Amino acid sequence: MSQVERNYKVKDLLEKQKFNEREIAVMTDSQIEYYHWLYFEDSVYDYM
């Protein structure tokens, strides 16, 4: 993942207050992508 994409996803996670900066600093790119997907992607069930 590019640094720009990582910064964007980290910013979103911090704004939602799901994690603090210390927790995010030790996460891998894969973990950040997973948590960003978990908290921000729409699900078909959101619309039912």
ABEGO torsion letter per residue (X at the ends): XBAAAAAAAAAAAAAAGABBAAAAAABBAAAAAAAAAAAABBBAAAAX
